[in-house]
Structure formats: structure tokens, C-alpha cells
Amino acid sequence: MITEDLIVRECFEAVEAFAECAYLGRGRFDWTKVQKDAHEALDNQFGEAQVALCVERCKG
């Protein structure tokens, strides 16, 4: 039985790209900026819940 939420690969890859753009150095990212940019760009295509899930998974 699968208990994990299903992540859409294209959405996750897009969120990763936003994270690369928000890299601050020394392993730190501006996650507020990643979340804002991802929701603005991807909510209509993937849905707010999917984008939020991808951001959380990307944080690691």
C-alpha cells in the first residue's frame, strides 16, 4: 500500500529550477522566494497543493 503523496515530476523539476535561482550560497536557499515564485508560475497548471508538496519535498 502506497502512503506517500504522488508528486508530478514536471512540477518537482520546475520547483528545483526555482530553487537553483534562489541559491544564497553555502547550502542555503531563499525558500520564501522559491515558494512565492513556484506558486505564481505553477498553481494554474498543477494546483496549489501539488506545488506546496513539491516545495516541501525539494527542501528535503
mmCIF file of the N, C-alpha and C atoms, coordinates in Angstrom:
data_MODEL
# 
_entry.id   MODEL 
# 
loop_
_atom_site.group_PDB 
_atom_site.id 
_atom_site.type_symbol 
_atom_site.label_atom_id 
_atom_site.label_alt_id 
_atom_site.label_comp_id 
_atom_site.label_asym_id 
_atom_site.label_entity_id 
_atom_site.label_seq_id 
_atom_site.pdbx_PDB_ins_code 
_atom_site.Cartn_x 
_atom_site.Cartn_y 
_atom_site.Cartn_z 
_atom_site.occupancy 
_atom_site.B_iso_or_equiv 
_atom_site.pdbx_formal_charge 
_atom_site.auth_seq_id 
_atom_site.auth_comp_id 
_atom_site.auth_asym_id 
_atom_site.auth_atom_id 
_atom_site.pdbx_PDB_model_num 
ATOM 1   N N  . MET A 1 1  ? 0.833  -1.178 0.000   1.00 0.00 ? 1  MET A N  1 
ATOM 2   C CA . MET A 1 1  ? 0.000  0.000  0.000   1.00 0.00 ? 1  MET A CA 1 
ATOM 3   C C  . MET A 1 1  ? 0.880  1.244  0.000   1.00 0.00 ? 1  MET A C  1 
ATOM 4   N N  . ILE A 1 2  ? 0.576  2.166  -0.906  1.00 0.00 ? 2  ILE A N  1 
ATOM 5   C CA . ILE A 1 2  ? 1.366  3.397  -1.014  1.00 0.00 ? 2  ILE A CA 1 
ATOM 6   C C  . ILE A 1 2  ? 0.745  4.458  -0.116  1.00 0.00 ? 2  ILE A C  1 
ATOM 7   N N  . THR A 1 3  ? 1.563  5.013  0.782   1.00 0.00 ? 3  THR A N  1 
ATOM 8   C CA . THR A 1 3  ? 1.061  6.035  1.692   1.00 0.00 ? 3  THR A CA 1 
ATOM 9   C C  . THR A 1 3  ? 1.585  7.422  1.342   1.00 0.00 ? 3  THR A C  1 
ATOM 10  N N  . GLU A 1 4  ? 2.602  7.504  0.498   1.00 0.00 ? 4  GLU A N  1 
ATOM 11  C CA . GLU A 1 4  ? 3.165  8.796  0.122   1.00 0.00 ? 4  GLU A CA 1 
ATOM 12  C C  . GLU A 1 4  ? 2.282  9.481  -0.919  1.00 0.00 ? 4  GLU A C  1 
ATOM 13  N N  . ASP A 1 5  ? 2.306  10.817 -0.884  1.00 0.00 ? 5  ASP A N  1 
ATOM 14  C CA . ASP A 1 5  ? 1.577  11.586 -1.885  1.00 0.00 ? 5  ASP A CA 1 
ATOM 15  C C  . ASP A 1 5  ? 2.315  11.487 -3.212  1.00 0.00 ? 5  ASP A C  1 
ATOM 16  N N  . LEU A 1 6  ? 1.557  11.453 -4.270  1.00 0.00 ? 6  LEU A N  1 
ATOM 17  C CA . LEU A 1 6  ? 2.123  11.365 -5.602  1.00 0.00 ? 6  LEU A CA 1 
ATOM 18  C C  . LEU A 1 6  ? 2.648  12.731 -6.034  1.00 0.00 ? 6  LEU A C  1 
ATOM 19  N N  . ILE A 1 7  ? 3.882  12.769 -6.487  1.00 0.00 ? 7  ILE A N  1 
ATOM 20  C CA . ILE A 1 7  ? 4.492  14.018 -6.942  1.00 0.00 ? 7  ILE A CA 1 
ATOM 21  C C  . ILE A 1 7  ? 4.590  13.987 -8.452  1.00 0.00 ? 7  ILE A C  1 
ATOM 22  N N  . VAL A 1 8  ? 4.136  15.050 -9.076  1.00 0.00 ? 8  VAL A N  1 
ATOM 23  C CA . VAL A 1 8  ? 4.237  15.182 -10.521 1.00 0.00 ? 8  VAL A CA 1 
ATOM 24  C C  . VAL A 1 8  ? 5.674  15.598 -10.844 1.00 0.00 ? 8  VAL A C  1 
ATOM 25  N N  . ARG A 1 9  ? 6.340  14.791 -11.652 1.00 0.00 ? 9  ARG A N  1 
ATOM 26  C CA . ARG A 1 9  ? 7.755  15.007 -11.941 1.00 0.00 ? 9  ARG A CA 1 
ATOM 27  C C  . ARG A 1 9  ? 8.047  16.381 -12.546 1.00 0.00 ? 9  ARG A C  1 
ATOM 28  N N  . GLU A 1 10 ? 7.200  16.815 -13.482 1.00 0.00 ? 10 GLU A N  1 
ATOM 29  C CA . GLU A 1 10 ? 7.423  18.106 -14.138 1.00 0.00 ? 10 GLU A CA 1 
ATOM 30  C C  . GLU A 1 10 ? 7.322  19.252 -13.137 1.00 0.00 ? 10 GLU A C  1 
ATOM 31  N N  . CYS A 1 11 ? 6.401  19.141 -12.205 1.00 0.00 ? 11 CYS A N  1 
ATOM 32  C CA . CYS A 1 11 ? 6.238  20.167 -11.174 1.00 0.00 ? 11 CYS A CA 1 
ATOM 33  C C  . CYS A 1 11 ? 7.468  20.201 -10.270 1.00 0.00 ? 11 CYS A C  1 
ATOM 34  N N  . PHE A 1 12 ? 7.925  19.028 -9.841  1.00 0.00 ? 12 PHE A N  1 
ATOM 35  C CA . PHE A 1 12 ? 9.094  18.955 -8.963  1.00 0.00 ? 12 PHE A CA 1 
ATOM 36  C C  . PHE A 1 12 ? 10.331 19.525 -9.649  1.00 0.00 ? 12 PHE A C  1 
ATOM 37  N N  . GLU A 1 13 ? 10.520 19.211 -10.925 1.00 0.00 ? 13 GLU A N  1 
ATOM 38  C CA . GLU A 1 13 ? 11.676 19.727 -11.657 1.00 0.00 ? 13 GLU A CA 1 
ATOM 39  C C  . GLU A 1 13 ? 11.608 21.243 -11.797 1.00 0.00 ? 13 GLU A C  1 
ATOM 40  N N  . ALA A 1 14 ? 10.417 21.774 -11.990 1.00 0.00 ? 14 ALA A N  1 
ATOM 41  C CA . ALA A 1 14 ? 10.253 23.226 -12.083 1.00 0.00 ? 14 ALA A CA 1 
ATOM 42  C C  . ALA A 1 14 ? 10.582 23.891 -10.748 1.00 0.00 ? 14 ALA A C  1 
ATOM 43  N N  . VAL A 1 15 ? 10.148 23.287 -9.656  1.00 0.00 ? 15 VAL A N  1 
ATOM 44  C CA . VAL A 1 15 ? 10.453 23.828 -8.332  1.00 0.00 ? 15 VAL A CA 1 
ATOM 45  C C  . VAL A 1 15 ? 11.957 23.771 -8.074  1.00 0.00 ? 15 VAL A C  1 
ATOM 46  N N  . GLU A 1 16 ? 12.605 22.703 -8.497  1.00 0.00 ? 16 GLU A N  1 
ATOM 47  C CA . GLU A 1 16 ? 14.063 22.615 -8.366  1.00 0.00 ? 16 GLU A CA 1 
ATOM 48  C C  . GLU A 1 16 ? 14.753 23.750 -9.118  1.00 0.00 ? 16 GLU A C  1 
ATOM 49  N N  . ALA A 1 17 ? 14.242 24.082 -10.298 1.00 0.00 ? 17 ALA A N  1 
ATOM 50  C CA . ALA A 1 17 ? 14.813 25.182 -11.080 1.00 0.00 ? 17 ALA A CA 1 
ATOM 51  C C  . ALA A 1 17 ? 14.651 26.509 -10.337 1.00 0.00 ? 17 ALA A C  1 
ATOM 52  N N  . PHE A 1 18 ? 13.494 26.719 -9.713  1.00 0.00 ? 18 PHE A N  1 
ATOM 53  C CA . PHE A 1 18 ? 13.305 27.937 -8.910  1.00 0.00 ? 18 PHE A CA 1 
ATOM 54  C C  . PHE A 1 18 ? 14.279 27.958 -7.739  1.00 0.00 ? 18 PHE A C  1 
ATOM 55  N N  . ALA A 1 19 ? 14.526 26.804 -7.136  1.00 0.00 ? 19 ALA A N  1 
ATOM 56  C CA . ALA A 1 19 ? 15.459 26.724 -6.011  1.00 0.00 ? 19 ALA A CA 1 
ATOM 57  C C  . ALA A 1 19 ? 16.879 27.059 -6.456  1.00 0.00 ? 19 ALA A C  1 
ATOM 58  N N  . GLU A 1 20 ? 17.280 26.596 -7.631  1.00 0.00 ? 20 GLU A N  1 
ATOM 59  C CA . GLU A 1 20 ? 18.612 26.918 -8.143  1.00 0.00 ? 20 GLU A CA 1 
ATOM 60  C C  . GLU A 1 20 ? 18.782 28.419 -8.311  1.00 0.00 ? 20 GLU A C  1 
ATOM 61  N N  . CYS A 1 21 ? 17.720 29.100 -8.726  1.00 0.00 ? 21 CYS A N  1 
ATOM 62  C CA . CYS A 1 21 ? 17.765 30.553 -8.911  1.00 0.00 ? 21 CYS A CA 1 
ATOM 63  C C  . CYS A 1 21 ? 17.778 31.292 -7.578  1.00 0.00 ? 21 CYS A C  1 
ATOM 64  N N  . ALA A 1 22 ? 17.325 30.652 -6.517  1.00 0.00 ? 22 ALA A N  1 
ATOM 65  C CA . ALA A 1 22 ? 17.242 31.291 -5.206  1.00 0.00 ? 22 ALA A CA 1 
ATOM 66  C C  . ALA A 1 22 ? 18.367 30.832 -4.276  1.00 0.00 ? 22 ALA A C  1 
ATOM 67  N N  . TYR A 1 23 ? 19.430 30.263 -4.836  1.00 0.00 ? 23 TYR A N  1 
ATOM 68  C CA . TYR A 1 23 ? 20.550 29.785 -4.024  1.00 0.00 ? 23 TYR A CA 1 
ATOM 69  C C  . TYR A 1 23 ? 21.305 30.973 -3.440  1.00 0.00 ? 23 TYR A C  1 
ATOM 70  N N  . LEU A 1 24 ? 21.512 30.966 -2.134  1.00 0.00 ? 24 LEU A N  1 
ATOM 71  C CA . LEU A 1 24 ? 22.193 32.067 -1.445  1.00 0.00 ? 24 LEU A CA 1 
ATOM 72  C C  . LEU A 1 24 ? 23.667 31.775 -1.186  1.00 0.00 ? 24 LEU A C  1 
ATOM 73  N N  . GLY A 1 25 ? 24.080 30.527 -1.355  1.00 0.00 ? 25 GLY A N  1 
ATOM 74  C CA . GLY A 1 25 ? 25.463 30.142 -1.076  1.00 0.00 ? 25 GLY A CA 1 
ATOM 75  C C  . GLY A 1 25 ? 25.555 29.337 0.200   1.00 0.00 ? 25 GLY A C  1 
ATOM 76  N N  . ARG A 1 26 ? 26.614 28.563 0.299   1.00 0.00 ? 26 ARG A N  1 
ATOM 77  C CA . ARG A 1 26 ? 26.881 27.728 1.474   1.00 0.00 ? 26 ARG A CA 1 
ATOM 78  C C  . ARG A 1 26 ? 25.706 26.822 1.842   1.00 0.00 ? 26 ARG A C  1 
ATOM 79  N N  . GLY A 1 27 ? 25.045 26.276 0.816   1.00 0.00 ? 27 GLY A N  1 
ATOM 80  C CA . GLY A 1 27 ? 23.964 25.333 1.048   1.00 0.00 ? 27 GLY A CA 1 
ATOM 81  C C  . GLY A 1 27 ? 22.656 25.952 1.489   1.00 0.00 ? 27 GLY A C  1 
ATOM 82  N N  . ARG A 1 28 ? 22.532 27.266 1.371   1.00 0.00 ? 28 ARG A N  1 
ATOM 83  C CA . ARG A 1 28 ? 21.301 27.941 1.807   1.00 0.00 ? 28 ARG A CA 1 
ATOM 84  C C  . ARG A 1 28 ? 20.498 28.416 0.607   1.00 0.00 ? 28 ARG A C  1 
ATOM 85  N N  . PHE A 1 29 ? 19.198 28.363 0.748   1.00 0.00 ? 29 PHE A N  1 
ATOM 86  C CA . PHE A 1 29 ? 18.276 28.793 -0.290  1.00 0.00 ? 29 PHE A CA 1 
ATOM 87  C C  . PHE A 1 29 ? 17.261 29.750 0.313   1.00 0.00 ? 29 PHE A C  1 
ATOM 88  N N  . ASP A 1 30 ? 16.753 30.657 -0.489  1.00 0.00 ? 30 ASP A N  1 
ATOM 89  C CA . ASP A 1 30 ? 15.677 31.555 -0.068  1.00 0.00 ? 30 ASP A CA 1 
ATOM 90  C C  . ASP A 1 30 ? 14.358 30.844 -0.365  1.00 0.00 ? 30 ASP A C  1 
ATOM 91  N N  . TRP A 1 31 ? 13.906 30.014 0.586   1.00 0.00 ? 31 TRP A N  1 
ATOM 92  C CA . TRP A 1 31 ? 12.729 29.188 0.361   1.00 0.00 ? 31 TRP A CA 1 
ATOM 93  C C  . TRP A 1 31 ? 11.455 30.016 0.248   1.00 0.00 ? 31 TRP A C  1 
ATOM 94  N N  . THR A 1 32 ? 11.438 31.192 0.860   1.00 0.00 ? 32 THR A N  1 
ATOM 95  C CA . THR A 1 32 ? 10.275 32.075 0.718   1.00 0.00 ? 32 THR A CA 1 
ATOM 96  C C  . THR A 1 32 ? 10.128 32.505 -0.732  1.00 0.00 ? 32 THR A C  1 
ATOM 97  N N  . LYS A 1 33 ? 11.245 32.850 -1.358  1.00 0.00 ? 33 LYS A N  1 
ATOM 98  C CA . LYS A 1 33 ? 11.227 33.248 -2.770  1.00 0.00 ? 33 LYS A CA 1 
ATOM 99  C C  . LYS A 1 33 ? 10.856 32.062 -3.656  1.00 0.00 ? 33 LYS A C  1 
ATOM 100 N N  . VAL A 1 34 ? 11.395 30.890 -3.368  1.00 0.00 ? 34 VAL A N  1 
ATOM 101 C CA . VAL A 1 34 ? 11.069 29.692 -4.145  1.00 0.00 ? 34 VAL A CA 1 
ATOM 102 C C  . VAL A 1 34 ? 9.569  29.420 -4.071  1.00 0.00 ? 34 VAL A C  1 
ATOM 103 N N  . GLN A 1 35 ? 9.021  29.459 -2.870  1.00 0.00 ? 35 GLN A N  1 
ATOM 104 C CA . GLN A 1 35 ? 7.601  29.174 -2.689  1.00 0.00 ? 35 GLN A CA 1 
ATOM 105 C C  . GLN A 1 35 ? 6.746  30.204 -3.424  1.00 0.00 ? 35 GLN A C  1 
ATOM 106 N N  . LYS A 1 36 ? 7.078  31.472 -3.301  1.00 0.00 ? 36 LYS A N  1 
ATOM 107 C CA . LYS A 1 36 ? 6.308  32.538 -3.960  1.00 0.00 ? 36 LYS A CA 1 
ATOM 108 C C  . LYS A 1 36 ? 6.350  32.386 -5.473  1.00 0.00 ? 36 LYS A C  1 
ATOM 109 N N  . ASP A 1 37 ? 7.555  32.228 -6.017  1.00 0.00 ? 37 ASP A N  1 
ATOM 110 C CA . ASP A 1 37 ? 7.716  32.109 -7.470  1.00 0.00 ? 37 ASP A CA 1 
ATOM 111 C C  . ASP A 1 37 ? 7.038  30.851 -8.011  1.00 0.00 ? 37 ASP A C  1 
ATOM 112 N N  . ALA A 1 38 ? 7.183  29.749 -7.292  1.00 0.00 ? 38 ALA A N  1 
ATOM 113 C CA . ALA A 1 38 ? 6.593  28.489 -7.736  1.00 0.00 ? 38 ALA A CA 1 
ATOM 114 C C  . ALA A 1 38 ? 5.066  28.577 -7.761  1.00 0.00 ? 38 ALA A C  1 
ATOM 115 N N  . HIS A 1 39 ? 4.491  29.150 -6.715  1.00 0.00 ? 39 HIS A N  1 
ATOM 116 C CA . HIS A 1 39 ? 3.029  29.259 -6.679  1.00 0.00 ? 39 HIS A CA 1 
ATOM 117 C C  . HIS A 1 39 ? 2.527  30.184 -7.784  1.00 0.00 ? 39 HIS A C  1 
ATOM 118 N N  . GLU A 1 40 ? 3.222  31.286 -8.023  1.00 0.00 ? 40 GLU A N  1 
ATOM 119 C CA . GLU A 1 40 ? 2.795  32.214 -9.082  1.00 0.00 ? 40 GLU A CA 1 
ATOM 120 C C  . GLU A 1 40 ? 2.833  31.550 -10.450 1.00 0.00 ? 40 GLU A C  1 
ATOM 121 N N  . ALA A 1 41 ? 3.855  30.755 -10.694 1.00 0.00 ? 41 ALA A N  1 
ATOM 122 C CA . ALA A 1 41 ? 4.058  30.182 -12.024 1.00 0.00 ? 41 ALA A CA 1 
ATOM 123 C C  . ALA A 1 41 ? 3.340  28.851 -12.250 1.00 0.00 ? 41 ALA A C  1 
ATOM 124 N N  . LEU A 1 42 ? 3.156  28.075 -11.195 1.00 0.00 ? 42 LEU A N  1 
ATOM 125 C CA . LEU A 1 42 ? 2.726  26.692 -11.383 1.00 0.00 ? 42 LEU A CA 1 
ATOM 126 C C  . LEU A 1 42 ? 1.341  26.336 -10.842 1.00 0.00 ? 42 LEU A C  1 
ATOM 127 N N  . ASP A 1 43 ? 0.746  27.187 -10.031 1.00 0.00 ? 43 ASP A N  1 
ATOM 128 C CA . ASP A 1 43 ? -0.543 26.850 -9.423  1.00 0.00 ? 43 ASP A CA 1 
ATOM 129 C C  . ASP A 1 43 ? -1.619 26.526 -10.459 1.00 0.00 ? 43 ASP A C  1 
ATOM 130 N N  . ASN A 1 44 ? -1.691 27.304 -11.515 1.00 0.00 ? 44 ASN A N  1 
ATOM 131 C CA . ASN A 1 44 ? -2.730 27.067 -12.522 1.00 0.00 ? 44 ASN A CA 1 
ATOM 132 C C  . ASN A 1 44 ? -2.550 25.738 -13.244 1.00 0.00 ? 44 ASN A C  1 
ATOM 133 N N  . GLN A 1 45 ? -1.298 25.350 -13.453 1.00 0.00 ? 45 GLN A N  1 
ATOM 134 C CA . GLN A 1 45 ? -1.015 24.124 -14.200 1.00 0.00 ? 45 GLN A CA 1 
ATOM 135 C C  . GLN A 1 45 ? -1.117 22.871 -13.336 1.00 0.00 ? 45 GLN A C  1 
ATOM 136 N N  . PHE A 1 46 ? -0.589 22.921 -12.113 1.00 0.00 ? 46 PHE A N  1 
ATOM 137 C CA . PHE A 1 46 ? -0.506 21.720 -11.284 1.00 0.00 ? 46 PHE A CA 1 
ATOM 138 C C  . PHE A 1 46 ? -1.400 21.747 -10.044 1.00 0.00 ? 46 PHE A C  1 
ATOM 139 N N  . GLY A 1 47 ? -1.850 22.908 -9.645  1.00 0.00 ? 47 GLY A N  1 
ATOM 140 C CA . GLY A 1 47 ? -2.669 23.034 -8.442  1.00 0.00 ? 47 GLY A CA 1 
ATOM 141 C C  . GLY A 1 47 ? -1.837 23.447 -7.240  1.00 0.00 ? 47 GLY A C  1 
ATOM 142 N N  . GLU A 1 48 ? -2.448 24.196 -6.357  1.00 0.00 ? 48 GLU A N  1 
ATOM 143 C CA . GLU A 1 48 ? -1.746 24.747 -5.201  1.00 0.00 ? 48 GLU A CA 1 
ATOM 144 C C  . GLU A 1 48 ? -1.169 23.656 -4.295  1.00 0.00 ? 48 GLU A C  1 
ATOM 145 N N  . ALA A 1 49 ? -1.927 22.598 -4.064  1.00 0.00 ? 49 ALA A N  1 
ATOM 146 C CA . ALA A 1 49 ? -1.471 21.526 -3.173  1.00 0.00 ? 49 ALA A CA 1 
ATOM 147 C C  . ALA A 1 49 ? -0.253 20.805 -3.742  1.00 0.00 ? 49 ALA A C  1 
ATOM 148 N N  . GLN A 1 50 ? -0.254 20.547 -5.048  1.00 0.00 ? 50 GLN A N  1 
ATOM 149 C CA . GLN A 1 50 ? 0.876  19.864 -5.683  1.00 0.00 ? 50 GLN A CA 1 
ATOM 150 C C  . GLN A 1 50 ? 2.146  20.721 -5.606  1.00 0.00 ? 50 GLN A C  1 
ATOM 151 N N  . VAL A 1 51 ? 1.998  22.012 -5.835  1.00 0.00 ? 51 VAL A N  1 
ATOM 152 C CA . VAL A 1 51 ? 3.156  22.921 -5.780  1.00 0.00 ? 51 VAL A CA 1 
ATOM 153 C C  . VAL A 1 51 ? 3.701  22.974 -4.353  1.00 0.00 ? 51 VAL A C  1 
ATOM 154 N N  . ALA A 1 52 ? 2.816  23.087 -3.373  1.00 0.00 ? 52 ALA A N  1 
ATOM 155 C CA . ALA A 1 52 ? 3.252  23.121 -1.978  1.00 0.00 ? 52 ALA A CA 1 
ATOM 156 C C  . ALA A 1 52 ? 3.980  21.830 -1.603  1.00 0.00 ? 52 ALA A C  1 
ATOM 157 N N  . LEU A 1 53 ? 3.463  20.698 -2.046  1.00 0.00 ? 53 LEU A N  1 
ATOM 158 C CA . LEU A 1 53 ? 4.100  19.413 -1.780  1.00 0.00 ? 53 LEU A CA 1 
ATOM 159 C C  . LEU A 1 53 ? 5.493  19.354 -2.408  1.00 0.00 ? 53 LEU A C  1 
ATOM 160 N N  . CYS A 1 54 ? 5.619  19.822 -3.635  1.00 0.00 ? 54 CYS A N  1 
ATOM 161 C CA . CYS A 1 54 ? 6.913  19.806 -4.319  1.00 0.00 ? 54 CYS A CA 1 
ATOM 162 C C  . CYS A 1 54 ? 7.930  20.711 -3.633  1.00 0.00 ? 54 CYS A C  1 
ATOM 163 N N  . VAL A 1 55 ? 7.474  21.877 -3.168  1.00 0.00 ? 55 VAL A N  1 
ATOM 164 C CA . VAL A 1 55 ? 8.378  22.780 -2.451  1.00 0.00 ? 55 VAL A CA 1 
ATOM 165 C C  . VAL A 1 55 ? 8.881  22.109 -1.165  1.00 0.00 ? 55 VAL A C  1 
ATOM 166 N N  . GLU A 1 56 ? 7.973  21.480 -0.429  1.00 0.00 ? 56 GLU A N  1 
ATOM 167 C CA . GLU A 1 56 ? 8.372  20.803 0.812   1.00 0.00 ? 56 GLU A CA 1 
ATOM 168 C C  . GLU A 1 56 ? 9.344  19.656 0.529   1.00 0.00 ? 56 GLU A C  1 
ATOM 169 N N  . ARG A 1 57 ? 9.096  18.879 -0.506  1.00 0.00 ? 57 ARG A N  1 
ATOM 170 C CA . ARG A 1 57 ? 9.990  17.762 -0.851  1.00 0.00 ? 57 ARG A CA 1 
ATOM 171 C C  . ARG A 1 57 ? 11.344 18.276 -1.319  1.00 0.00 ? 57 ARG A C  1 
ATOM 172 N N  . CYS A 1 58 ? 11.334 19.402 -2.005  1.00 0.00 ? 58 CYS A N  1 
ATOM 173 C CA . CYS A 1 58 ? 12.581 19.975 -2.505  1.00 0.00 ? 58 CYS A CA 1 
ATOM 174 C C  . CYS A 1 58 ? 13.446 20.483 -1.356  1.00 0.00 ? 58 CYS A C  1 
ATOM 175 N N  . LYS A 1 59 ? 12.804 20.965 -0.303  1.00 0.00 ? 59 LYS A N  1 
ATOM 176 C CA . LYS A 1 59 ? 13.534 21.439 0.881   1.00 0.00 ? 59 LYS A CA 1 
ATOM 177 C C  . LYS A 1 59 ? 14.326 20.287 1.496   1.00 0.00 ? 59 LYS A C  1 
ATOM 178 N N  . GLY A 1 60 ? 13.777 19.085 1.355   1.00 0.00 ? 60 GLY A N  1 
ATOM 179 C CA . GLY A 1 60 ? 14.483 17.897 1.734   1.00 0.00 ? 60 GLY A CA 1 
ATOM 180 C C  . GLY A 1 60 ? 14.330 17.419 3.100   1.00 0.00 ? 60 GLY A C  1 
# 
